[in-house]
Every structure is written in C-alpha cells, then in structure tokens.
C-alpha cells in the first residue's frame, strides 16, 4: 500500500493549537436519579418502565452508597459469617430500577446516539418512554453500550429507565470468589460507578481504533473499525497524526483517500513514527496520543487513543521489554477498596495504588480474576507499570457450561476493544487457578493470540488440575506457578522444613523451562489484625471482623497485647517476604514474582497478609525504603550457608547482584561491612561492572568470627556507592567454648518430679519432651493466608518476647521471630496457657486471631516455696551441634541462678497437669496440608 505523507509548518501550528479542543457531542446524564428496588421482580408486571420513583439517589453510585438495601444485623463474634470478609452496612441483591428525564439537543437531528454506562454489575436493560430496547448488556469489565437512535428525537424530553440486575448471570467462580463479582474484596453492588453519557455520532464514523506498535520498524499498525449507516459508499479523507504527550510535539501526518463501505468495515494502515521515536518502559513511560480524523459524508469525526511504542516479549525463558531483560516485581490487586466496595473510576484513586507500589519498589501488578477500569490503565501507562490482566473467571469446571464459555469470549473481545491499546497491558491470563477442560482454555487463548499480538498469554494463573500446573501448557507464552515437576518455586514449601540457608535458589526447579516463569502468589504470611485500623472504615463496609477480634481480646484481658501481636507477626512476615523475593531474584530462569500480597486482603477469612493495610497505607512493620533494598531494579544479594555460627567459624559468603535497570553499572564501587551495631567487625570495597541481568559471584567474603566473644547479632551490609541500591542481612554468633552451669537449678523432663522439687523449695527447669506433650505444633512460619479460610493448619503467628528480659540477657533477639529462632521453634510444642492463673510468659507465641489463646514456649512462675521455669522447646538434644539451643539454655540458667529470678506465683499449679499431659506423638504438618 502506497502511503502519502503531508507535513507542513502550517499544519503543525494548527495541530498544536487544536489537538485538545475536542468536538465530541456528549450529554452527561450523571446526577440525581429516582430509584426503586425490585427484589421480587414485580417491576415489569407493574409497569415501572416509564415511572419516576419516590426514592432518589446519585448516579454514578451504588445502592450501598445510598444506604439502600437490607441493613446488617450481624454482631461481632469469632464466627465464619463475621470473619469471612468486611460486612456491608446495607446489602441488596436483585433488580433495581433507575429513572430520570433527559432533553436531547435540537442540533442532534439525524445523529446516531449511543448510551454508555461504565461499570455495571451485572445485567442492564433500558427503556425510553416505556419502550424497551431490543438488546441487553452483561459485561463485568467493559462499559454497557446501547444504541438509542431509534428512540430519541432531537429537541424533545424523554424518560430513560434502566433496570440493573446484580444477580449472578454466569458460573464464573466458586463461592463467588472471582474478584469481578464477589463480596470478599469489592462487593456485589447495584448501580453504575463510572461515566454515564449519551454521545451523538454522524452516520459515517470511526467506531474503534486499535494501535499495534512495531519497534523494529518504528511503525504503528493502525486498525480502524468504520461504521457507514447510509445507503451508499462514502468517499472520505483519513488523516492520522501522533503526538508525544510529554513534549506535545507531533510526529507527522499520514493522509489517505479512502472509501467507506456500507455497514461495518475495517481499514489498516502503517504509520511511521519517525527517527526520534521514544520507547515506553518502566524507566521511560513515553506515551503518544494517536488521532484519526475522518472527513466523509460532509462531516468530520475524530477518534484518539493513547499508546506506547513498546515490545513486551520473551527470549527463551526470559521476559523482555524492548529487547532488554525485565524482572517483574509484582503484587496482586484484587479489587480491594474498602471505603466504597468498588474500584475507583478516576485516575486520582489509582495514583494512590500505583504510586505506593512504585514507592515500595514494584513495577508490576496482577489483576486477579478481573480487569480494571480505564483509569487504572491510564495511570499505569503514565507511571510505567507492567500489568497482568485476567478474564473474570475462577472455576474448577471450565468448559462445562457453554454459556459461560461464550461469555468469556465476549468479555475478551470487549477487553481488546476497550483496553488493548494501553502499553501497560502486557500480560493476559485466562483466569485464576482454573480447572476442568484445559483444551477449552488453550482454544480461547489461541484465538486471542491470533487476534491481538500486543500481549503475552497464558492459559491460567496456576492450576491444581491433575496433569497440569507443574509445567507450561504447550502454547503458553509464560508460566505462572508455585511449583514445577522438579520442586517448589516459593518458600511456603521449604521455610518450615529446611533450616535457614541463604545459598538457596530454585534453579533445579526451573531447569529445562522453555518460557518465562513467574512465581505464583508468594508469601501469604498472615499478620495479626491491626485493631486501631477500625476507625479508618468510614464508608459502606463495617469491619466486623476486626471488631470481633477486638471484643474477643477484651473479653480475655488481652487487648493490651494487640499492638504487639501485630508488630511481632508482621516483622516475621517481613523477613519471610524478603527471603521469598531474594530466592526468586537469585534464580536464573525466573522472570518475576507476584506477591500475595503487599497489602491486606480483607476477605476469604480475613487474610491480612500485607505489610500495608487494605488502604495501601503502611502498618509500620518496615519502611518503603527498607523494602526497596530487596525489591528494586538493582538488588545486592548475599549467598551464605546459615544464619547462626559459633565464634570458631568463619562467615563465608559471596555477593551476587541482580541488575534489571536500564543499563550496565560500569566500574561500580561496592562497599561492604559487618558490624554488631556499635563496632565494625570487618569491611572492604571493590569495583566491578554489573551487567544487565543476573551477576553471579561479584565478591567473595571469608571473615573470621573469633573477635566475637559474647553472643551477638551481626549485620552484614552492602552498598553500591553513589546509588540508592543497598541491602543487609542478620547473622548470629555464639561463643563456642561455653560450659553449661546448672548451679542451683535442677533440670527435669518430668512434671511429677518437678512438683516434688518445687515442694522442696528448689529452682526447677522443666523441659518436657516436646514430641509427647499436649499443645500446638511448633512452627517457624506463621499462619498461611487465613486461619478462618484454612482452619486445618497448626496456626501460630510467631514469637513475641521482651528482648530486655533478664532470661534473654545472653540470647540476642528482637521482640519477634528472626532466623535464629528456627531450631527452637520447629523443635517445640507451643503450650496453651489459658487455664494458668499467675506466672509470666517470657517467650510467647502469637496465636492466630480465630482463637486468641495465651500461648508460650518459655514460662516462669513460683509454686509453693519453689521457682519454676517451663521450656517447651528442646534444650537437651545434641546441644554441641545446636548452638542456638545451647545459648538459650545458658541464658535461662544464668537468669535462674541470679537474684532476678523471682517470678509471680502460679495460683493453680495443678493446671499444668492438663497442659503438659503426654499424648501420642503426632506427625508434623506438611506444606500442602492446608489444602
């Protein structure tokens, strides 16, 4: 096709002055509407099609916003209805009717008129003056459009009536958990939440514009859908111009004579972007606006769209952006907006989401089982975020219902038409954890691939389907999983069963992988509810789940512990998220991670797995700057064998650097140090060139620990001088030559013997066999996801202690679990101390918020004239090979032999008989037992 270019200085001046003038003819029908709820479906029968109702409300908005529906009657209680998710203050499910009058401008005579309703749940029908339109709409992700041309008369006033039915229309999810239609995150609202407008068009017009960038040729393939509703072919002139939105400088004008066939047709042209084309990426989110102007049938119509010149692709098992390797640092967005119960439809609301994610070092968001609105794409385009978007489906029987399959095909087409141009729309999954007939998914995916090559595709975001999920489907462009046929690719499966080892990666699990792999929903480490968050819920949702926990704590006299529970469990989650991310970064063959989640998920059993709350605000567990140390374009990564050492050993490590920045870091100076917080034990620096990609063994360390003469926590720090990139790790060092001195303390493993010794006025260290006593399995990792959603797990949430307690004088620790606690935690049984009156816990375990019990693994109390210390972790086995247990024992004994050991009286010591009752040894819980 011969393309003619016309570029003149006169045109450029005209273009710059008129680009934003706009000539759309639009009536905004937002505002006051009348409304009637119709839960019993009597509206049609009673002629509501042409009625003004007594109740009024604002649209855009929802019945929840207006306070309509069934008021909540649930009271706080630790029960599933209260704890499943946030509670709607007013709920409504069924049909609702909305009505108002509209006046059509006189100059719209002969125009086609299109009604747009942006974001509706689920089905809409429309009447004009009581006459029903022939079509109905049912999209969950795209605007509902209606052609009103036959029903409206220019210069006249009409009544428009909309019936919206938010009842489930297709089987798109199990228990309504897909986030396009759920009460777990957003709510199943009724109303319209986006733009509401009627637009007038000429009989010949451009109905859709799609732009495919080709960076290799510097062109944009422009595809125009044309409508000609006259009875003859229309001759016209098509002009296409793109302008850089940052500089406001146009590229060039393409002008072409065309013929517009009657009915619907498509025309495609190649548009040359010129020599100075700017590419879009996270580092330079350069946007262009392409404007197509059609002069035909004595009218001029313009249509425009934003796009970016970018190629999001793959090279073997590596994801690329514009032919450079990219590593996705991502989290999920599951339609969590707890003030409204629905996604923001304006850019400002999305700037909070993407701005916070960017500040915390992320470059990627996955939209789990839903597609966000236009405003989200626009902000992601502007900020340079790589988005994974999904069809609104999460089912275990894919392909069984043909109507649902047809609906998914239709939704996919609407996603292409509405959002396909956005450069941030990089990845497309058919849905979340889909099961059933996988060939149906492959067929759907391939049909989209053939139609739209601007995105990478995968059949599903992980699956538990037998025979699938452990390796990519044959035609996947990328693969999302938590494990492969060769092993785990996330820490959930290993952190509790393997002692801490920071040499670990997932290379063996991804060996032979032929497409990029992104780790699925890593983390899911529950954090105790932040009780003072309750006051933030000022919208349509009531945090009865939080209130239930608060009331339970108050009833049990534990409310003063709530803030500590949040901090202790949250700081444990921080160290686990850090290691999750670093193991992914250390693995050549992994192209990214998707956290679940950086922010809280208030549904599915109150899954508070975030370091941020549901409002994208910090919980005070770690700062954004600290988090960016291990989640940034460039991350120093230390490989070392273990977390705990004795001082006759050396700290041996090697430094790797993950570099997914724009360019190499040439001759980069690298500084490192090891310190105890006050004194630098060792330090050094070197220079190296850090290439784009993964850089292995940039630096080796081998430092003697002999200088450490007392039990100490050391911090290893690495800094790339002159940059913001740095990272750090904790290790613990204990003196090797130490004698265990029991002094006046008597050690026993038998409760009856302990009673005799206490009655004789002795100091007793009771250390029962942890494998045999009653209690909760000792674990290093906290509750997975939610103790309500997954109630079969052991379910504690980490250590809580006072580091300044004298019993811990020689056992360096923070108030929370860190890696040095691994041995003690996994070789223990957590004691349930609710029935004990008196005494004091020294090392508590935070219980999960579905139980809120008093838990301990180190407890002291006086019994008669004796003094008792109970330790439910192993302080007897192979102590010379277990320096942490040995150090804990030494610290406990030093305290017990001092004058400081004067614990409160246990008023009911016989309660210990039930607490420490021997039971049959139980098998340890496996990583997948939660399922």
C-alpha positions, -999 to 999 in steps of 0.1 A, spaced: 0 0 0 14 33 -10 13 58 19 14 96 13 29 118 39 20 155 42 38 175 69 38 213 68 47 240 93 12 255 89 -3 221 98 20 218 128 9 251 142 -28 244 137 -24 209 151 -7 221 183 -34 247 190 -64 224 182 -53 190 194 -72 192 227 -101 213 215 -124 183 211 -156 181 191 -174 153 208 -212 158 213 -220 144 247 -248 146 272 -236 138 308 -266 120 324 -249 117 358 -267 133 388 -300 128 405 -320 97 395 -350 81 411 -347 45 422 -368 15 432 -356 -18 444 -373 -49 429 -362 -80 447 -394 -98 439 -393 -89 402 -427 -71 401 -414 -41 382 -421 -53 347 -456 -65 356 -464 -33 374 -452 -10 346 -421 5 361 -407 11 326 -419 47 324 -421 57 361 -405 83 383 -399 67 417 -403 82 451 -367 74 463 -338 94 448 -301 87 447 -269 99 430 -255 81 399 -227 73 394 -231 55 427 -244 23 443 -273 13 464 -248 8 492 -236 44 488 -273 55 491 -279 34 522 -305 12 504 -310 -25 509 -311 -48 539 -293 -34 569 -267 -56 585 -277 -73 617 -245 -93 624 -229 -85 658 -191 -91 664 -183 -127 671 -154 -150 661 -177 -169 637 -173 -175 600 -201 -151 588 -184 -123 607 -148 -133 599 -152 -142 563 -149 -106 550 -158 -70 557 -195 -66 562 -218 -45 540 -238 -20 561 -266 -24 536 -269 -53 512 -290 -57 481 -292 -85 455 -317 -83 427 -331 -59 402 -331 -22 408 -348 4 386 -333 39 379 -352 66 361 -348 103 351 -357 127 322 -332 138 296 -335 165 269 -319 159 235 -303 190 219 -321 203 188 -289 201 167 -287 164 172 -312 158 144 -301 130 121 -274 119 146 -269 84 159 -270 83 197 -251 59 219 -257 54 256 -226 45 277 -228 31 312 -193 25 326 -191 -5 351 -222 -23 360 -230 -55 379 -244 -74 360 -272 -72 335 -288 -40 322 -320 -33 302 -330 1 290 -364 17 282 -370 51 266 -405 64 273 -416 29 283 -402 13 251 -377 -14 257 -345 -15 237 -341 -48 219 -306 -55 234 -294 -61 269 -258 -59 282 -239 -80 307 -202 -72 307 -184 -71 341 -153 -53 327 -164 -30 299 -190 -2 295 -225 -12 286 -234 4 253 -270 9 239 -280 24 206 -308 49 213 -310 63 178 -345 49 171 -359 61 204 -347 97 209 -359 128 190 -338 159 188 -352 188 208 -375 165 229 -375 155 265 -376 117 272 -377 95 302 -348 70 304 -353 40 326 -325 15 334 -331 -19 351 -299 -33 366 -299 -69 379 -268 -78 400 -277 -114 405 -252 -140 392 -257 -145 355 -229 -170 346 -210 -195 365 -177 -176 367 -164 -186 402 -166 -210 431 -184 -194 461 -184 -160 443 -147 -156 449 -136 -143 415 -129 -106 421 -150 -93 393 -181 -105 412 -176 -110 449 -183 -98 484 -149 -108 496 -130 -77 483 -153 -55 463 -189 -60 469 -218 -72 447 -231 -37 444 -260 -24 423 -257 8 403 -233 24 379 -199 36 391 -183 52 360 -192 75 332 -229 79 322 -233 97 290 -251 98 256 -229 106 227 -240 118 192 -224 104 161 -226 110 123 -239 83 101 -203 76 89 -179 73 117 -149 55 132 -162 32 159 -129 18 172 -92 24 170 -65 -2 177 -28 5 175 -1 -21 174 35 -8 179 63 -23 159 96 -10 174 118 -29 150 104 -9 120 95 22 140 59 20 128 25 17 144 0 -5 127 -33 14 129 -66 -5 126 -98 14 123 -133 0 126 -157 20 104 -195 23 105 -214 36 75 -251 37 82 -260 54 50 -273 36 19 -242 43 -2 -204 40 -2 -189 72 13 -157 87 0 -135 104 25 -101 116 36 -84 99 66 -57 118 85 -36 102 112 -12 121 135 5 110 167 18 134 193 43 128 221 23 135 253 53 147 272 68 171 247 35 178 229 53 176 196 35 158 167 53 131 147 39 135 112 6 134 94 -5 105 73 -33 114 48 -51 89 27 -82 89 5 -105 60 14 -139 46 6 -161 36 35 -183 6 26 -219 4 38 -223 -12 71 -192 -22 91 -157 -24 77 -121 -23 88 -91 -4 74 -55 -9 83 -26 14 77 11 16 88 20 48 104 57 58 105 67 71 139 99 88 126 135 86 136 132 100 171 106 76 184 106 72 222 101 38 236 78 30 266 91 11 297 91 14 334 121 37 332 108 59 304 70 57 302 68 77 270 32 80 257 18 90 224 -17 101 215 -28 90 181 -56 109 165 -75 97 134 -97 122 116 -122 111 90 -138 136 66 -166 119 49 -203 124 40 -199 162 47 -189 156 83 -157 153 103 -152 127 130 -122 123 152 -111 95 174 -80 92 195 -62 67 217 -30 67 239 -4 41 231 32 34 237 60 22 214 70 -9 232 76 -46 228 68 -68 258 80 -102 247 102 -131 256 135 -146 246 136 -182 256 128 -183 293 135 -145 298 109 -118 297 119 -87 278 109 -51 274 121 -36 242 145 -65 238 161 -60 272 156 -85 301 129 -75 326 122 -89 360 87 -84 373 85 -73 409 48 -76 414 19 -79 438 -19 -85 433 -47 -61 431 -79 -80 439 -104 -51 437 -98 -41 474 -112 -7 480 -128 -9 515 -144 26 516 -166 21 486 -166 -16 479 -156 -9 442 -127 2 422 -120 39 417 -131 52 383 -109 83 384 -71 85 380 -66 100 414 -78 68 431 -54 47 411 -24 71 416 -26 60 453 -23 23 443 4 26 416 23 54 435 25 33 466 35 2 447 62 21 429 75 36 462 78 1 476 100 -9 446 74 -27 425 70 -25 387 41 -50 381 5 -56 392 -16 -87 386 -53 -81 384 -66 -114 399 -97 -127 381 -108 -92 370 -100 -64 346 -96 -29 360 -113 2 345 -99 27 320 -85 50 347 -62 22 361 -47 16 327 -41 53 321 -22 57 354 -2 25 348 7 39 313 19 71 328 39 55 357 54 27 337 38 -4 352 36 -38 336 1 -52 341 -13 -88 340 -50 -87 333 -73 -116 336 -107 -127 324 -134 -126 352 -133 -163 360 -121 -186 387 -138 -220 383 -130 -257 387 -152 -269 358 -140 -248 329 -157 -257 297 -188 -275 312 -212 -246 306 -212 -233 271 -230 -201 280 -201 -192 304 -175 -200 277 -194 -178 252 -195 -150 278 -157 -153 283 -151 -150 246 -173 -119 245 -156 -104 275 -122 -110 259 -133 -91 228 -145 -62 249 -111 -61 267 -93 -58 234 -117 -31 221 -116 -11 253 -81 -15 268 -59 -32 241 -40 -1 232 -26 6 266 12 -2 268 8 -12 304 -15 -41 293 14 -65 289 2 -99 300 -31 -118 298 -41 -148 317 -74 -166 310 -82 -166 347 -71 -177 382 -63 -213 392 -87 -227 365 -95 -264 364 -116 -285 341 -111 -289 303 -78 -272 297 -82 -276 260 -111 -250 262 -87 -225 277 -60 -232 251 -85 -227 223 -97 -194 239 -61 -183 244 -50 -191 208 -80 -172 194 -69 -141 213 -32 -146 203 -43 -147 166 -63 -115 170 -41 -94 192 -3 -100 194 4 -70 217 3 -91 249 19 -123 262 -7 -150 271 -10 -179 295 -39 -204 299 -43 -199 337 -26 -183 366 -16 -217 381 -38 -247 384 -44 -277 407 -58 -297 377 -43 -332 376 -17 -335 349 -13 -297 346 2 -268 366 37 -283 370 49 -273 336 37 -248 310 9 -257 286 24 -263 251 13 -229 238 17 -207 268 39 -176 263 47 -176 301 41 -198 330 27 -189 365 32 -215 392 41 -222 428 59 -254 419 72 -273 389 75 -311 384 110 -306 398 102 -287 430 89 -256 447 95 -221 435 82 -204 466 92 -206 503 59 -218 516 71 -253 508 105 -251 523 109 -225 550 95 -247 578 111 -280 567 146 -268 559 170 -250 582 178 -214 571 202 -215 541 208 -183 521 226 -201 493 192 -214 482 176 -207 448 151 -225 426 175 -233 397 168 -270 400 131 -265 399 132 -244 366 158 -264 348 146 -270 312 119 -244 314 114 -230 279 92 -200 286 95 -173 313 83 -184 347 67 -160 372 62 -173 408 26 -175 419 12 -157 449 43 -159 470 41 -151 507 6 -152 521 20 -149 556 -7 -137 579 -2 -107 601 -23 -102 632 -51 -76 627 -42 -40 634 -70 -31 658 -66 6 655 -74 3 618 -111 0 627 -115 38 627 -105 40 591 -136 22 578 -158 53 573 -176 40 541 -201 14 532 -182 -15 548 -182 -23 585 -150 -41 598 -170 -65 620 -141 -90 615 -117 -66 632 -143 -57 658 -148 -94 666 -111 -98 673 -111 -67 694 -140 -79 715 -125 -113 719 -92 -98 732 -111 -75 756 -131 -104 769 -99 -124 775 -80 -95 790 -55 -94 761 -64 -62 744 -32 -46 757 -13 -72 737 -29 -64 703 -4 -39 690 25 -62 700 8 -91 682 6 -71 650 42 -60 653 56 -94 662 37 -113 635 43 -85 609 80 -84 614 82 -122 610 63 -117 577 88 -91 566 118 -115 569 99 -142 551 88 -119 523 125 -107 520 138 -142 516 109 -151 492 119 -122 469 156 -128 472 154 -165 463 134 -156 432 159 -129 422 188 -154 427 172 -178 402 183 -176 366 152 -188 348 127 -169 369 114 -137 353 94 -123 383 73 -128 414 37 -120 423 33 -113 460 1 -122 478 2 -96 489 19 -63 496 -14 -50 511 -41 -68 531 -68 -89 516 -98 -84 538 -118 -114 525 -115 -151 523 -114 -154 561 -97 -121 567 -64 -128 550 -43 -99 564 -12 -110 546 1 -75 538 28 -52 550 4 -25 541 -32 -24 551 -62 -26 528 -60 11 521 -24 8 508 -11 25 540 19 13 559 14 -8 591 48 4 604 64 -30 600 91 -19 575 96 13 556 93 16 519 130 25 517 139 -7 536 117 -28 514 132 -14 483 166 -28 494 154 -62 482 128 -51 457 143 -27 432 157 -27 397 191 -35 412 194 -57 443 226 -69 460 221 -105 470 243 -123 496 247 -161 494 257 -177 527 251 -211 542 233 -204 575 221 -178 599 238 -190 631 275 -195 639 300 -202 667 330 -179 670 354 -206 660 339 -204 624 342 -180 596 315 -162 578 318 -173 542 297 -157 516 295 -145 481 278 -114 467 255 -116 436 238 -86 421 205 -87 402 205 -58 377 173 -51 358 180 -14 354 182 5 322 219 -1 317 251 -17 330 267 -3 361 302 2 348 332 2 372 307 3 401 323 7 436 309 -18 461 312 -13 498 306 -39 525 308 -42 562 300 -65 592 291 -48 624 274 -55 658 255 -23 657 282 -4 676 315 -17 662 325 -25 626 340 -60 627 352 -61 591 347 -40 560 360 -36 525 353 -24 490 359 -34 454 349 -23 419 331 -43 392 310 -39 362 274 -50 369 259 -61 336 221 -62 329 207 -94 342 220 -117 370 256 -112 381 270 -142 400 299 -141 424 308 -104 422 326 -106 455 337 -133 479 338 -129 517 356 -151 542 358 -134 576 368 -150 609 344 -146 638 370 -151 665 367 -115 676 331 -122 688 334 -131 725 298 -129 735 266 -139 719 259 -112 693 236 -103 664 258 -91 635 246 -72 604 262 -76 570 257 -46 548 263 -40 511 261 -6 494 266 3 457 284 36 462 268 66 446 234 49 441 204 42 462 210 4 460 219 -14 492 209 -44 512 216 -61 546 213 -94 564 215 -105 600 236 -134 614 240 -146 649 273 -156 665 277 -175 698 309 -184 718 318 -220 711 337 -226 743 310 -223 769 302 -245 798 266 -252 808 264 -245 845 232 -255 862 243 -241 895 213 -243 919 189 -252 891 176 -287 888 168 -299 853 140 -323 848 117 -336 820 91 -350 843 63 -329 858 58 -352 888 95 -348 897 92 -311 891 63 -309 917 84 -327 943 114 -305 937 93 -273 939 77 -285 972 113 -289 984 119 -252 976 141 -259 945 147 -239 914 134 -262 886 139 -260 849 111 -282 835 119 -292 799 94 -319 789 97 -340 758 82 -316 732 73 -345 709 49 -361 735 32 -332 753 -2 -317 745 -2 -284 726 2 -269 692 29 -279 668 59 -256 670 64 -239 636 87 -212 622 64 -199 596 31 -182 607 -4 -189 596 -8 -193 559 -33 -169 544 -61 -171 570 -69 -194 600 -106 -190 590 -102 -199 554 -77 -227 561 -86 -239 596 -67 -272 595 -32 -256 600 -13 -255 633 -18 -218 632 5 -197 654 20 -164 642 55 -162 656 75 -153 687 66 -124 709 91 -116 737 107 -88 756 143 -87 745 154 -69 777 140 -97 799 169 -110 821 162 -145 809 173 -134 774 203 -114 785 227 -138 768 203 -146 739 203 -117 715 169 -113 699 144 -87 689 108 -89 700 98 -111 671 109 -143 653 140 -140 632 161 -167 615 180 -177 647 147 -189 662 142 -216 636 158 -245 655 139 -237 688 106 -232 670 105 -263 649 117 -284 678 90 -274 702 54 -277 711 36 -245 719 18 -245 753 -18 -233 756 -17 -214 790 -52 -201 792 -61 -221 823 -30 -209 843 -36 -182 868 -4 -163 877 32 -167 865 45 -149 834 53 -159 798 89 -150 788 86 -163 752 51 -161 739 38 -173 706 12 -151 690 -19 -171 685 -40 -168 653 -68 -143 656 -95 -170 652 -85 -184 687 -67 -157 706 -53 -181 732 -25 -174 757 5 -193 742 40 -197 755 71 -217 749 90 -203 779 71 -196 811 81 -188 847 62 -190 880 66 -197 917 50 -228 931 50 -231 969 85 -223 980 100 -234 947 106 -215 915 97 -229 881 108 -223 845 90 -243 818 107 -245 784 87 -264 757 115 -263 731 142 -289 730 171 -279 754 186 -314 757 194 -329 724 228 -326 706 235 -292 722 271 -290 708 256 -293 673 228 -269 682 244 -236 693 211 -217 695 195 -242 719 227 -243 739 228 -205 741 192 -203 751 198 -228 779 229 -209 791 209 -176 792 180 -192 811 203 -208 836 222 -176 842 189 -159 849 175 -186 872 207 -186 892 205 -149 897 186 -128 923 164 -115 895 147 -149 892 117 -141 915 86 -150 893 50 -144 902 31 -172 919 12 -197 899 -20 -199 919 -33 -231 903 -2 -253 896 -23 -284 891 -35 -268 858 0 -278 845 -10 -314 846 -35 -309 818 -13 -285 799 17 -309 799 -3 -341 795 16 -366 774 0 -376 741 8 -399 712 35 -383 691 19 -365 661 33 -363 626 44 -328 615 22 -308 593 32 -307 557 34 -276 535 4 -287 514 -17 -300 543 -37 -267 544 -54 -276 511 
